[in-house]
């Protein structure tokens, strides 16, 4: 080996050690940088020529490449772990908010309000409480239901806002990743690995995985394709985008994440957005539906009893709470095209009710049955509604009773009046038609969002009907007793549960789901921390290790410099000899 070759070997050692020091220094500088992957300089010997004996011992060292230390499979698992942890955390947050909104076991909850409501009816039946106390408690529970329903709706509005913000952020990240894809492909075209650009892209992917569950597929040119489920959202340098779409489905606002380019629905299952979509439908919407269902049954069952209730002097006037448009009055009560009744949560059935008219001066009375046919079969025995009972049929039947007049007022509400010197009462309504129309009702509305006590009863509690006709005789507290029994009565529309029982099941379901979400959040966090630790072992920067590398590169540099110095001295000696 010539002295010149020895000096060149020393120079290669200087060059390699300089690059090694630069790589270690860069690792140390980025020890606290989120998403940074430790880089390693790969050294390899420079081989000699087979025809040159003097160079067969080697020609020094070179740096083959500088690469990130990363396990792609582990990184994909970590992305999934990040998505699951984010989803579990969001689910726990939503369910905790929902549980707080319901406020059960707080001393001022719906169950307690319901029990107080039925208790005052029992006390009214025993004459220990006045009608005004009943009305006050009913007004209180109606206000409670409206407020709770509004709070649940506000929680859903909050979720929609979070979905909108999250979708916008996801769209920004997709744009960023697609641009980095192009930069990586251009930078690596025959020029090695663009480590910093890849780190930036991985960091953007990691942030995106907090929002949605995704799959990353590496491409030979250095780009990555990203899929949500089996739907691609990034293909090399192109992004399809993400948007939130809210659609009205029969009065229910449904949310979905779709691609911006063609509106394809994205099957988002995890991440923050996946949890928000799931909780919106499975927790918030179902709870709102359960609250509405309980409220509608409370309205219907109380009205069904109150509409056939009466007081000692009977009624002289009764006006319905349901407005029926002129075009709907000749459509049957069960006709799907009857806009007045088709969206009500409670429906009338075939049956009938009795109306008793009394002449006050003589005490003589007449009882007439009004039949209600709602079997959905016409006179030919075929499916149809043409022969079923309409609001107009009921009005005409009542108007035909001696001593009564029945009309629709300007708002389309059925109004029944006793002629001068007469009074009337209803009884034994097996069809529920009176309650559906709201004749002599107690509550108005049809759900938790609009329930209220009838305005004229609030103004004059003496209009409360606590008695009823039983076997043709007036019983002063019979309606109040029946309403008190409603507290424990099993209802077919509530899967044979009572009103209080159905709500208790709903609240318990939310409580169990919240406890499960807390456990799931803890487990997901533990899994993500474990994956983080594994990633740190592979890709994280160890200051101790980098310090040792610096010492090694320093010694390599010093040795290379010493080799050059010795070779130079020998060359000078040789030159002096010449």
Backbone torsions as a table, in degrees:
resi	resn	phi	psi	omega
1	UNK	NA	133.0	179.8
2	UNK	-78.4	160.5	177.5
3	UNK	-64.8	-33.6	177.3
4	UNK	-63.0	-41.2	178.2
5	UNK	-63.4	-38.7	178.9
6	UNK	-63.5	-39.6	178.9
7	UNK	-66.5	-37.2	177.5
8	UNK	-65.7	-37.0	175.8
9	UNK	-62.6	-42.7	177.4
10	UNK	-61.3	-39.5	178.8
11	UNK	-64.0	-39.3	178.7
12	UNK	-63.5	-35.7	177.6
13	UNK	-65.9	-39.9	177.9
14	UNK	-63.3	-44.4	-178.5
15	UNK	-64.0	-45.5	-178.4
16	UNK	-66.3	-42.6	-178.6
17	UNK	-68.9	-34.3	175.6
18	UNK	-61.1	-45.5	179.0
19	UNK	-66.5	-37.1	177.8
20	UNK	-62.5	-42.8	177.3
21	UNK	-63.3	-38.4	178.8
22	UNK	-64.0	-43.0	-179.7
23	UNK	-65.0	-46.3	179.4
24	UNK	-63.6	-40.1	178.1
25	UNK	-63.1	-38.7	178.3
26	UNK	-66.3	-38.0	177.0
27	UNK	-63.0	-45.1	-179.5
28	UNK	-64.2	-39.6	-179.3
29	UNK	-64.9	-28.2	-176.5
30	UNK	-105.9	21.0	-177.7
31	UNK	-60.3	-28.3	179.8
32	UNK	-106.1	10.1	-177.9
33	UNK	-81.2	121.4	179.2
34	UNK	-61.3	134.5	175.9
35	UNK	80.2	0.7	-179.2
36	UNK	-76.8	135.8	176.7
37	UNK	-108.3	129.9	-178.9
38	UNK	-56.1	137.6	178.6
39	UNK	-105.7	151.7	-178.4
40	UNK	-136.0	131.8	176.5
41	UNK	-86.1	124.4	179.7
42	UNK	-96.1	114.5	-179.6
43	UNK	-95.8	147.9	175.6
44	UNK	-147.0	148.1	-180.0
45	UNK	-72.3	148.6	175.7
46	UNK	-93.7	115.3	-175.7
47	UNK	-72.3	155.9	177.6
48	UNK	-89.4	177.6	-179.8
49	UNK	-86.4	138.2	-179.8
50	UNK	-67.4	-24.3	-178.4
51	UNK	-90.5	-7.9	-177.1
52	UNK	-115.5	102.2	-176.9
53	UNK	-59.4	-35.6	-175.9
54	UNK	-67.9	-19.9	-177.7
55	UNK	-105.4	2.6	-177.3
56	UNK	-66.5	-20.0	178.6
57	UNK	-74.9	-7.3	179.6
58	UNK	115.3	160.9	-178.7
59	UNK	-123.7	23.4	175.1
60	UNK	112.4	-152.4	-174.4
61	UNK	-131.2	151.0	175.4
62	UNK	-139.0	160.2	177.6
63	UNK	-96.5	111.9	-178.1
64	UNK	-69.0	-41.4	-176.4
65	UNK	-170.1	160.7	170.5
66	UNK	-119.0	114.4	-173.9
67	UNK	-124.3	151.6	172.6
68	UNK	-72.2	146.1	173.7
69	UNK	-94.0	101.2	-175.1
70	UNK	-146.5	141.8	175.3
71	UNK	-107.2	107.4	-174.8
72	UNK	-61.5	-39.7	179.3
73	UNK	-63.9	-42.1	178.6
74	UNK	-66.1	-36.4	179.3
75	UNK	-65.0	-38.9	177.0
76	UNK	-65.5	-40.2	176.5
77	UNK	-63.6	-38.4	179.0
78	UNK	-66.1	-39.7	176.9
79	UNK	-60.0	-42.5	177.1
80	UNK	-64.4	-39.7	178.5
81	UNK	-64.4	-39.1	176.8
82	UNK	-63.1	-43.7	179.6
83	UNK	-62.8	-43.6	-178.7
84	UNK	-67.8	-39.5	178.9
85	UNK	-66.0	-42.6	179.1
86	UNK	-63.5	-41.0	179.1
87	UNK	-64.4	-45.8	-178.5
88	UNK	-64.8	-39.5	178.7
89	UNK	-64.9	-42.9	179.5
90	UNK	-66.8	-40.3	179.6
91	UNK	-62.9	-42.7	178.1
92	UNK	-62.6	-41.2	179.5
93	UNK	-63.2	-44.9	-179.0
94	UNK	-65.6	-47.0	-178.4
95	UNK	-66.3	-35.8	177.2
96	UNK	-64.6	-40.7	177.3
97	UNK	-64.5	-40.4	179.3
98	UNK	-65.6	-42.3	179.6
99	UNK	-63.0	-40.5	178.0
100	UNK	-67.2	-36.2	179.2
101	UNK	-63.1	-42.2	179.7
102	UNK	-69.6	-33.1	173.5
103	UNK	60.2	29.3	-179.9
104	UNK	-66.5	147.8	-177.9
105	UNK	66.5	19.7	180.0
106	UNK	-92.5	-4.9	-175.9
107	UNK	91.2	-12.5	177.8
108	UNK	-136.8	51.2	-174.9
109	UNK	-104.3	173.6	-175.9
110	UNK	-65.9	-39.0	179.6
111	UNK	-60.6	-45.0	178.4
112	UNK	-64.8	-39.5	178.7
113	UNK	-63.4	-41.5	179.5
114	UNK	-63.9	-44.4	-179.8
115	UNK	-62.4	-41.2	177.5
116	UNK	-64.1	-37.8	-179.9
117	UNK	-61.9	-48.5	-179.2
118	UNK	-71.0	-31.6	179.1
119	UNK	-65.3	-38.7	-178.8
120	UNK	-69.8	-27.7	173.4
121	UNK	-65.8	-40.5	178.1
122	UNK	-64.2	-41.2	179.3
123	UNK	-69.1	-33.4	176.1
124	UNK	-66.6	-36.8	178.2
125	UNK	-64.8	-31.3	178.5
126	UNK	-89.8	5.9	177.1
127	UNK	63.9	21.3	178.0
128	UNK	-92.7	-12.1	176.9
129	UNK	-130.1	152.2	-179.6
130	UNK	-89.2	167.7	178.1
131	UNK	-63.1	-32.2	-179.0
132	UNK	-64.9	-33.9	178.1
133	UNK	-67.0	-40.6	177.3
134	UNK	-60.6	-46.3	-178.7
135	UNK	-64.3	-40.0	179.2
136	UNK	-62.6	-44.7	-180.0
137	UNK	-67.1	-38.0	177.8
138	UNK	-65.3	-41.4	177.4
139	UNK	-63.0	-37.8	180.0
140	UNK	-65.1	-44.1	-178.9
141	UNK	-70.2	-33.4	176.7
142	UNK	-64.9	-43.5	177.5
143	UNK	-62.9	-40.4	179.8
144	UNK	-62.3	-44.7	180.0
145	UNK	-64.0	-43.8	179.8
146	UNK	-63.0	-42.3	-179.2
147	UNK	-66.5	-43.6	179.7
148	UNK	-63.7	-42.2	178.8
149	UNK	-63.9	-38.0	177.8
150	UNK	-65.7	-39.4	179.3
151	UNK	-65.5	-40.4	177.9
152	UNK	-65.4	-40.9	177.1
153	UNK	-63.4	-37.1	178.6
154	UNK	-65.7	-35.7	177.7
155	UNK	-65.3	-39.6	177.7
156	UNK	-67.2	-38.3	176.9
157	UNK	-62.3	-38.8	177.1
158	UNK	-63.2	-42.5	178.7
159	UNK	-62.7	-41.9	178.9
160	UNK	-61.6	-39.0	178.0
161	UNK	-66.0	-40.8	177.7
162	UNK	-65.0	-39.4	177.5
163	UNK	-62.8	-42.5	-179.8
164	UNK	-64.0	-45.5	179.2
165	UNK	-64.3	-43.9	-179.8
166	UNK	-64.4	-39.7	178.7
167	UNK	-64.5	-39.9	178.0
168	UNK	-63.5	-43.0	179.2
169	UNK	-66.2	-40.6	177.9
170	UNK	-61.4	-39.1	178.6
171	UNK	-64.3	-40.6	177.4
172	UNK	-62.9	-41.2	-179.6
173	UNK	-67.2	-37.6	176.4
174	UNK	-62.6	-41.3	177.1
175	UNK	-61.5	-44.1	-178.9
176	UNK	-64.3	-43.6	-178.8
177	UNK	-65.0	-41.1	-179.4
178	UNK	-64.7	-37.7	177.6
179	UNK	-67.9	-41.3	178.1
180	UNK	-65.6	-32.7	175.5
181	UNK	-57.2	-47.2	179.8
182	UNK	-64.5	-41.4	-179.7
183	UNK	-64.6	-41.3	178.7
184	UNK	-63.5	-46.5	-178.8
185	UNK	-61.2	-42.7	-180.0
186	UNK	-68.8	-40.0	-176.9
187	UNK	-71.2	-31.3	-174.9
188	UNK	-93.6	2.6	-178.9
189	UNK	-66.3	89.0	179.8
190	UNK	73.8	14.6	-175.3
191	UNK	-129.0	28.8	176.9
192	UNK	84.2	-158.7	-174.4
193	UNK	-103.0	130.5	177.1
194	UNK	-87.7	81.3	-172.2
195	UNK	-61.4	-45.4	-176.5
196	UNK	-65.4	-41.1	178.4
197	UNK	-64.9	-39.0	178.0
198	UNK	-65.7	-38.5	177.2
199	UNK	-63.0	-43.1	178.2
200	UNK	-61.3	-41.4	179.5
201	UNK	-66.3	-42.3	178.7
202	UNK	-62.1	-38.4	179.3
203	UNK	-65.4	-39.8	177.2
204	UNK	-66.3	-39.3	177.4
205	UNK	-64.2	-41.4	179.2
206	UNK	-62.5	-40.7	177.7
207	UNK	-67.7	-37.3	177.7
208	UNK	-64.5	-35.2	-179.1
209	UNK	-68.2	-18.8	173.5
210	UNK	-69.2	-25.0	-177.0
211	UNK	-93.9	-41.7	-177.1
212	UNK	-139.2	154.2	172.5
213	UNK	-80.1	136.3	-173.2
214	UNK	-145.1	164.7	175.1
215	UNK	-125.2	130.2	-179.6
216	UNK	-105.8	127.4	-179.8
217	UNK	-120.2	114.8	179.6
218	UNK	-72.4	142.1	179.2
219	UNK	-112.2	153.2	-176.4
220	UNK	-58.9	-28.4	-177.3
221	UNK	-86.2	8.4	177.3
222	UNK	96.6	-11.7	177.5
223	UNK	-81.5	171.3	175.2
224	UNK	-130.8	144.2	169.4
225	UNK	-99.7	142.8	-179.6
226	UNK	-122.5	131.5	180.0
227	UNK	-121.2	143.6	168.9
228	UNK	-110.4	111.7	-169.0
229	UNK	66.9	-122.7	175.6
230	UNK	-108.6	10.1	-177.0
231	UNK	-99.2	118.6	178.8
232	UNK	-72.0	136.7	175.3
233	UNK	-116.3	-18.7	173.1
234	UNK	-135.1	127.5	173.3
235	UNK	-125.0	103.7	-177.0
236	UNK	55.9	-114.2	-177.1
237	UNK	-96.0	14.0	-177.9
238	UNK	-117.8	134.4	175.2
239	UNK	-114.2	141.8	178.2
240	UNK	-89.5	-13.9	177.1
241	UNK	79.7	161.2	178.1
242	UNK	-131.5	137.9	175.7
243	UNK	-141.1	154.6	175.1
244	UNK	-95.4	132.3	178.9
245	UNK	-125.0	124.2	177.2
246	UNK	-107.0	126.5	-179.0
247	UNK	-127.4	145.9	179.1
248	UNK	-89.8	118.5	178.7
249	UNK	-118.4	96.0	-179.1
250	UNK	54.5	44.7	177.2
251	UNK	89.1	-7.4	179.0
252	UNK	-105.1	126.9	-179.1
253	UNK	-85.1	114.1	-178.6
254	UNK	-104.9	144.6	-177.6
255	UNK	-114.8	143.4	177.5
256	UNK	-151.9	148.0	174.0
257	UNK	-97.3	130.5	-176.8
258	UNK	-134.2	161.1	175.0
259	UNK	-72.5	145.1	-177.7
260	UNK	-72.0	-33.4	-172.7
261	UNK	-70.3	-43.3	-177.1
262	UNK	-135.6	9.7	175.5
263	UNK	71.4	24.5	177.7
264	UNK	-73.4	131.7	-178.6
265	UNK	-69.2	131.5	-179.7
266	UNK	-94.0	127.5	-178.4
267	UNK	-80.8	66.1	-177.9
268	UNK	-75.6	121.5	-176.6
269	UNK	-112.9	-25.4	-174.8
270	UNK	-136.2	-168.8	-173.1
271	UNK	74.7	174.1	-178.3
272	UNK	-59.8	-43.5	-177.9
273	UNK	-68.4	-37.7	177.1
274	UNK	-63.0	-41.2	178.5
275	UNK	-66.6	-40.4	179.5
276	UNK	-63.3	-43.0	178.5
277	UNK	-63.1	-44.2	-178.9
278	UNK	-65.9	-47.1	-177.7
279	UNK	-67.5	-34.1	179.5
280	UNK	-59.5	-42.4	-176.6
281	UNK	-86.7	-48.1	-171.3
282	UNK	-81.7	-24.9	-176.5
283	UNK	-110.8	-61.7	-173.3
284	UNK	-69.3	-51.9	-178.0
285	UNK	-64.4	-39.6	179.7
286	UNK	-67.4	-37.3	177.4
287	UNK	-66.9	-42.0	176.9
288	UNK	-61.7	-41.1	178.9
289	UNK	-65.4	-40.3	178.8
290	UNK	-65.1	-40.3	178.4
291	UNK	-64.5	-43.3	177.7
292	UNK	-63.8	-39.6	-179.1
293	UNK	-64.5	-44.2	178.5
294	UNK	-64.3	-43.7	-179.7
295	UNK	-64.5	-42.0	-179.3
296	UNK	-65.5	-36.8	177.3
297	UNK	-69.9	-35.9	175.4
298	UNK	-62.0	-45.5	179.3
299	UNK	-60.8	-50.9	-174.1
300	UNK	-66.4	-46.4	-176.0
301	UNK	-68.7	-40.0	177.4
302	UNK	-67.0	-44.0	179.9
303	UNK	-65.0	-34.8	-179.7
304	UNK	-62.1	-37.8	177.9
305	UNK	-79.7	-42.1	-176.7
306	UNK	-68.8	-33.5	-178.6
307	UNK	-64.5	-27.7	178.0
308	UNK	-101.0	11.1	175.7
309	UNK	-87.9	163.9	179.4
310	UNK	-157.6	169.8	172.9
311	UNK	-113.6	179.8	-173.4
312	UNK	-59.0	-39.2	-177.1
313	UNK	-86.5	-4.6	179.5
314	UNK	74.8	-175.5	-179.1
315	UNK	-101.5	145.6	171.9
316	UNK	-110.4	-16.3	178.9
317	UNK	-158.4	144.8	176.3
318	UNK	-148.9	128.9	179.6
319	UNK	-120.8	136.5	-179.1
320	UNK	-72.7	160.3	177.3
321	UNK	-98.7	-14.2	-179.2
322	UNK	-90.0	123.3	176.9
323	UNK	-86.1	127.8	-178.9
324	UNK	-117.3	118.4	179.2
325	UNK	-64.7	155.8	-177.7
326	UNK	-55.2	-40.4	-177.8
327	UNK	-70.2	-19.8	-178.3
328	UNK	-93.1	-12.2	-174.3
329	UNK	-69.4	-25.6	179.8
330	UNK	-100.2	7.6	173.7
331	UNK	-98.2	143.3	-177.3
332	UNK	-63.6	156.4	-178.1
333	UNK	-63.7	-23.7	-179.0
334	UNK	-104.0	8.3	179.4
335	UNK	-72.6	124.5	-179.1
336	UNK	-59.9	-20.4	-179.7
337	UNK	-90.0	-0.6	177.7
338	UNK	-80.2	103.0	-174.4
339	UNK	-66.9	-19.8	-179.1
340	UNK	-74.5	-29.5	-173.0
341	UNK	-119.3	-18.2	-170.2
342	UNK	-69.3	-21.0	-179.6
343	UNK	-101.3	2.4	178.0
344	UNK	-72.2	142.5	-179.7
345	UNK	-76.4	-10.7	177.7
346	UNK	-121.4	143.7	-174.4
347	UNK	-125.7	144.4	174.1
348	UNK	-77.6	162.3	179.4
349	UNK	-131.1	172.2	176.8
350	UNK	-63.7	140.2	-178.7
351	UNK	163.7	-130.8	178.7
352	UNK	170.9	178.2	177.5
353	UNK	-146.1	163.2	179.5
354	UNK	-108.2	143.6	171.5
355	UNK	-124.0	128.0	-179.6
356	UNK	-111.0	125.2	179.7
357	UNK	-111.4	128.7	-177.8
358	UNK	-118.4	136.6	173.9
359	UNK	-88.5	115.1	-169.9
360	UNK	-63.7	-35.2	-175.7
361	UNK	-69.6	-35.2	-176.4
362	UNK	-107.1	-17.8	-176.4
363	UNK	80.4	-0.8	178.7
364	UNK	-70.0	142.1	-178.5
365	UNK	-135.5	156.6	177.1
366	UNK	-134.7	132.0	-179.7
367	UNK	-111.8	129.1	-178.1
368	UNK	-125.3	136.7	177.0
369	UNK	-94.4	132.2	174.5
370	UNK	-104.9	113.9	-178.2
371	UNK	-81.9	143.5	177.9
372	UNK	-124.7	113.9	-178.8
373	UNK	-107.4	112.8	-179.0
374	UNK	-135.7	45.3	-177.2
375	UNK	-85.8	-7.3	178.8
376	UNK	71.3	23.1	-179.9
377	UNK	-128.0	132.9	-179.5
378	UNK	-86.0	-176.0	-176.5
379	UNK	-66.3	-18.6	179.5
380	UNK	-90.3	2.4	-179.7
381	UNK	79.9	14.1	-179.9
382	UNK	-102.9	155.5	177.3
383	UNK	-59.1	132.6	-179.8
384	UNK	168.3	167.7	-174.8
385	UNK	-118.6	4.7	-172.8
386	UNK	-65.0	-25.8	-178.0
387	UNK	-106.5	7.7	179.3
388	UNK	-85.5	163.7	-173.2
389	UNK	-71.7	133.7	178.7
390	UNK	-109.6	164.5	173.8
391	UNK	-56.2	-36.2	179.1
392	UNK	-66.8	-37.1	176.3
393	UNK	-59.5	-43.4	-179.8
394	UNK	-65.9	-43.7	178.6
395	UNK	-60.3	-45.5	-178.6
396	UNK	-64.2	-38.9	179.9
397	UNK	-64.8	-39.8	179.2
398	UNK	-70.6	-39.8	-179.5
399	UNK	-65.1	-24.7	-178.8
400	UNK	-80.3	-10.4	179.6
401	UNK	-76.5	126.2	179.2
402	UNK	-57.6	132.2	179.6
403	UNK	94.7	-3.7	-178.5
404	UNK	-121.7	151.4	166.1
405	UNK	-125.6	145.8	-179.4
406	UNK	-140.3	127.2	-178.7
407	UNK	-142.6	167.0	168.8
408	UNK	-101.1	128.9	-179.1
409	UNK	-79.8	-173.3	-176.1
410	UNK	-61.4	-27.5	179.0
411	UNK	-87.0	-5.4	-178.7
412	UNK	88.7	18.1	179.4
413	UNK	-94.6	134.4	179.7
414	UNK	-68.2	127.5	-178.1
415	UNK	-123.8	123.5	-179.7
416	UNK	-113.4	127.1	-179.2
417	UNK	-127.7	143.7	173.0
418	UNK	-86.7	138.6	175.4
419	UNK	-68.8	162.8	-176.4
420	UNK	-54.7	129.4	178.4
421	UNK	88.5	3.5	-179.4
422	UNK	-123.1	159.8	170.7
423	UNK	-140.7	166.5	-176.5
424	UNK	-148.1	167.4	175.4
425	UNK	-155.3	156.5	177.3
426	UNK	-107.9	157.0	177.8
427	UNK	-157.8	158.8	172.2
428	UNK	48.4	57.1	178.1
429	UNK	-86.7	99.0	179.4
430	UNK	-85.4	-8.8	-178.0
431	UNK	-94.2	-23.4	-174.9
432	UNK	74.6	8.4	-177.4
433	UNK	-63.5	-39.8	-179.8
434	UNK	-63.1	-41.5	-179.9
435	UNK	-67.6	-38.4	179.4
436	UNK	-65.0	-44.1	178.1
437	UNK	-73.0	-19.5	179.9
438	UNK	82.3	26.2	178.5
439	UNK	-76.4	125.6	-178.6
440	UNK	54.5	37.2	-176.3
441	UNK	-77.8	168.5	174.2
442	UNK	-104.4	-49.1	177.1
443	UNK	-97.7	152.8	168.1
444	UNK	-113.0	166.3	-179.3
445	UNK	93.3	179.7	-178.7
446	UNK	-138.7	-2.2	-177.9
447	UNK	-151.5	-179.2	-179.5
448	UNK	-67.7	-21.6	-176.6
449	UNK	-79.5	-20.7	-176.8
450	UNK	-132.5	12.1	179.1
451	UNK	-63.5	140.2	175.8
452	UNK	-161.9	161.2	174.7
453	UNK	-82.4	140.8	-179.0
454	UNK	-50.9	133.0	-171.1
455	UNK	-59.1	-41.7	-176.8
456	UNK	-72.4	-24.8	174.7
457	UNK	-72.5	-38.5	175.8
458	UNK	-61.6	-38.6	-179.5
459	UNK	-74.8	-32.9	-177.8
460	UNK	-139.1	89.3	-177.6
461	UNK	-59.4	-14.8	178.5
462	UNK	-66.7	-14.7	178.2
463	UNK	-79.6	-1.8	175.0
464	UNK	-64.6	130.0	-177.7
465	UNK	-97.0	104.3	-176.7
466	UNK	-104.7	-13.3	179.1
467	UNK	-106.7	177.2	177.0
468	UNK	-164.2	165.9	177.4
469	UNK	-86.3	124.0	178.6
470	UNK	-124.0	115.7	-177.8
471	UNK	53.6	41.0	176.4
472	UNK	80.7	1.8	-179.9
473	UNK	-119.3	145.5	180.0
474	UNK	-82.2	126.5	176.0
475	UNK	-115.1	120.7	-167.4
476	UNK	-62.1	-34.5	-175.2
477	UNK	-117.6	17.6	-172.8
478	UNK	-64.4	-41.7	179.4
479	UNK	-66.3	-41.7	178.0
480	UNK	-61.0	-40.3	178.3
481	UNK	-64.9	-42.5	179.5
482	UNK	-64.4	-38.6	178.5
483	UNK	-68.4	-34.6	176.7
484	UNK	-65.1	-36.8	179.3
485	UNK	-68.8	-21.0	-177.3
486	UNK	-61.5	-22.2	-179.0
487	UNK	-57.6	-38.5	-176.4
488	UNK	-111.2	7.2	-176.4
489	UNK	-76.8	130.4	177.1
490	UNK	-79.0	134.2	-176.9
491	UNK	-118.8	132.4	-178.4
492	UNK	-62.7	-34.3	179.5
493	UNK	-70.6	-10.6	176.6
494	UNK	-115.5	32.9	179.9
495	UNK	54.2	46.0	177.3
496	UNK	59.5	33.9	173.0
497	UNK	-114.1	158.8	174.0
498	UNK	-78.0	169.4	178.7
499	UNK	-61.2	-46.4	179.3
500	UNK	-65.4	-41.1	-179.5
501	UNK	-64.3	-40.8	179.7
502	UNK	-63.3	-41.4	179.3
503	UNK	-69.7	-37.9	178.2
504	UNK	-60.7	-40.5	177.7
505	UNK	-62.9	-40.1	179.2
506	UNK	-63.1	-46.8	-178.7
507	UNK	-65.2	-41.5	178.2
508	UNK	-63.6	-37.4	177.1
509	UNK	-61.4	-41.3	177.3
510	UNK	-65.0	-41.3	179.6
511	UNK	-63.8	-43.9	178.5
512	UNK	-64.2	-42.2	179.3
513	UNK	-63.5	-38.1	178.6
514	UNK	-65.7	-43.2	178.4
515	UNK	-63.6	-41.5	178.3
516	UNK	-64.7	-38.6	179.1
517	UNK	-64.7	-36.6	178.3
518	UNK	-64.3	-42.5	178.0
519	UNK	-65.1	-44.2	-179.5
520	UNK	-63.3	-38.2	179.3
521	UNK	-64.3	-40.6	178.0
522	UNK	-64.8	-42.4	-179.8
523	UNK	-66.7	-43.6	179.8
524	UNK	-63.6	-37.9	178.4
525	UNK	-65.5	-40.0	179.3
526	UNK	-65.3	-41.7	178.5
527	UNK	-63.5	-43.8	-179.1
528	UNK	-65.4	-39.0	178.0
529	UNK	-64.2	-38.8	178.0
530	UNK	-64.0	-43.8	178.3
531	UNK	-65.8	-36.8	176.4
532	UNK	-61.0	-42.0	180.0
533	UNK	-64.6	-40.4	178.5
534	UNK	-65.2	-40.0	178.4
535	UNK	-64.8	-41.4	180.0
536	UNK	-62.0	-35.3	179.6
537	UNK	-65.6	-31.5	-178.9
538	UNK	-91.3	-46.6	-169.0
539	UNK	-110.6	-11.7	-176.3
540	UNK	-76.1	157.3	-179.7
541	UNK	-91.8	126.8	174.3
542	UNK	-104.4	117.5	-178.5
543	UNK	-62.7	-35.2	179.0
544	UNK	-63.8	-45.9	-179.1
545	UNK	-64.5	-42.8	-179.4
546	UNK	-67.3	-32.4	176.9
547	UNK	-65.3	-41.0	176.9
548	UNK	-65.1	-40.0	178.0
549	UNK	-61.7	-39.9	178.0
550	UNK	-61.2	-42.5	178.4
551	UNK	-62.7	-42.4	180.0
552	UNK	-62.9	-45.1	180.0
553	UNK	-66.6	-33.9	177.6
554	UNK	-63.4	-46.0	179.5
555	UNK	-64.4	-38.4	178.3
556	UNK	-62.9	-42.3	179.3
557	UNK	-64.2	-44.9	-179.7
558	UNK	-62.9	-41.5	-179.7
559	UNK	-66.0	-41.5	178.2
560	UNK	-62.6	-41.4	178.2
561	UNK	-64.3	-38.2	178.8
562	UNK	-65.4	-39.4	178.1
563	UNK	-61.6	-43.4	179.1
564	UNK	-64.5	-41.7	-179.3
565	UNK	-62.9	-46.4	-179.7
566	UNK	-63.7	-44.3	179.5
567	UNK	-61.6	-38.2	178.4
568	UNK	-65.7	-41.2	179.0
569	UNK	-63.9	-42.8	179.3
570	UNK	-64.5	-38.1	179.6
571	UNK	-66.4	-38.7	177.8
572	UNK	-64.1	-41.3	179.0
573	UNK	-62.2	-42.3	179.1
574	UNK	-63.0	-40.1	-179.3
575	UNK	-66.2	-35.5	179.5
576	UNK	-68.2	-34.1	179.2
577	UNK	-67.5	-33.1	180.0
578	UNK	-73.8	NA	NA
